[in-house]
């Protein structure tokens, strides 16, 4: 093997002597054949404080590595394996050249052999895997966040493989040889209950019952002293059986024959402690369940509904209860809890079968039936059918045998991680008298009469309780950090458990430090891995379960705006029509890769969104697999937003300045149907996504769409005083206009920023922006738009009390608008002249100006401005009739529709 990470990081030839180049090598080796971003590498090398020359220094390290890699190439090997691939680097390594890849392969084969009950082969394979290790993982280099997490995960995997190899050896009767090894191991790992259990079994089987009891008490002291907790139920049950000299604890030759014996385990990697999870060989009903999760938290409603369904208390519910939900939601833990809680309901047995193999692939229905039938065997069935009889080979015969074994018996069959309806139907047709509890990552809606219960993430309060329960005192001492960790984990139980376990495994960490590490979305999934628990792998398994088209949709929809998005934006990203987009998102919802969120009363009553960790995965696989598709998808999304936003803006504020950029309406999207007659509501629902689209357009270098999107939203921002969104969107748009060298676009955005400065009472800045916009418009021959700038500047002057100058500015703007038939500009200038008249007590002239303003607004079709003119005129008439000043000093005055400013009242003179 050319590369080694299971110990000191090194290459067969040319290992860099400096630690940082080796850290770069290690990071790339932990993500072989995958693009590792430069951000990740810089974070790994310098954490939160990279030097100013970080990018340049990284390039030097990469250059050194490339030279070393070329020197160590085998004769006839391909060229440079370390390639530059945006947004970082890709290291191509064949699987047999990396000790970690060989270890993973041997581990998987060993687990599979153990699951087939081929314990000799399992011991050999797992022993070979352990032989690859030369020390602690990733030794000899500094660890940043990624390598630290990877090292902990790999060292945990090493220990778990060791535990399973010992489990296989115990099955083979090697307890005498194991006793010494286990005594040393429990000294090195005093908190691993599995190792203590193995030691107790080995000592008991070696005729050392008193030593086995002492081993339990040493384990208990370690757990109480270090963690303040008692041993778990498995170890306690083993103690009771040793005290009772349970004969089923003794080793028998039958343990190696593939049919199991005392304490046979049903899952690779679990302890061989007899009775911990396997069927017991003595007389009685078969019970083959893993233990319940010690820190099971929440799910009160699910437990209640599930218990009632299993008890038959819910009318019209069949004998099948299906738990579905996203990966990591805790479906199996809930099913196991229900199975244990309902023991009295099923006196004839409770058996769990996993419907995926160790590699995550679907188990064939026939193999699932074989596993189930073996676990249903009892001394009674062996006596009736013959202990030496082989099981049938055809699926129909296996189904018939299952029917005979379960007929008339009150049994619970737990089918865990079902892939499809077709996979479970043979079991359902055979076990007609049994109750079936199944779990699946997707809703198995085609199962006739099944009761479906969706298992989603925990509530915020439940998530925080779980973190405190699993994370210990350091979690409990920092409730703010706990809340932030729960939020960053999206309240997903698997992520929460890994985060809490990661903190417990690192005594030098704090809860606040863990929250900061999880805060970076780019490395969050990598940080949520410990031992064989890995959020990313769990989510990736679901992603790989769906078809090619759905995987493409999942990747592309990662670009959709947060927090959720309508169907039409999905259609734009996927470059399809609405029915096509709906088909894809429905499949993703069914697979729990996407959420359908009900929004009653909205223009789009159903919207779609990602769980935060799934969105991170979508963006990650998008960058790894098809980064070249991102710019075009982003442009399609921006063009769709622009088409609909312009339509809504035309209804909300007709006649506003429009950029000449032609977006075109994407096929299958009708702005009129989407907006209807409610442009304000449309903007309110899509404002967050619209702002995100501006950011994406700017980030992708789509300068013209960026400007046009910001401009289309300006009327909404002004009408609703959304100053922060207005500012951020238009600053990006202004930069985009300058990057594109688009003078007219720069002028439009600058004038809008002048309006914003005026509303914020930044008078000097507002005047500067209006004048600069006027200059740009004039240079490009945009007389109408230049005239509108004069109305804006006059608004500022009027607010400053410079009434005469303001009136001259409004008059010039009105002259330009009349000359070019600009009704919108005329309405604006007439409004300003009316305000001047009111300030000077020329009431009749003000009313005439307001009437002309209303007429111009009616011509444009702007109901907001018409209503404003009528409303202001009515207030003037009412004040005059009552003998009051229409513009009392110190009172707010509506100077534009929905824009109120305080007026100083009459000045007594015309300020120049």
Beta strands, then each sheet from edge to edge (+ up, - down):
strand 1: 3-4
strand 2: 10-11
strand 3: 35-37
strand 4: 82-85
strand 5: 88-91
strand 6: 286-288
strand 7: 320-324
strand 8: 349-354
strand 9: 412-418
strand 10: 435-440
strand 11: 451-454
strand 12: 529-530
strand 13: 533-534
strand 14: 595-598
strand 15: 606-609
strand 16: 892-896
strand 17: 899-902
sheet 1: 1+ 2-
sheet 2: 3+ 5- 4+
sheet 3: 6+ 8+ 9+ 10+ 7+ 11+
sheet 4: 12+ 13-
sheet 5: 14+ 15-
sheet 6: 16+ 17-
end
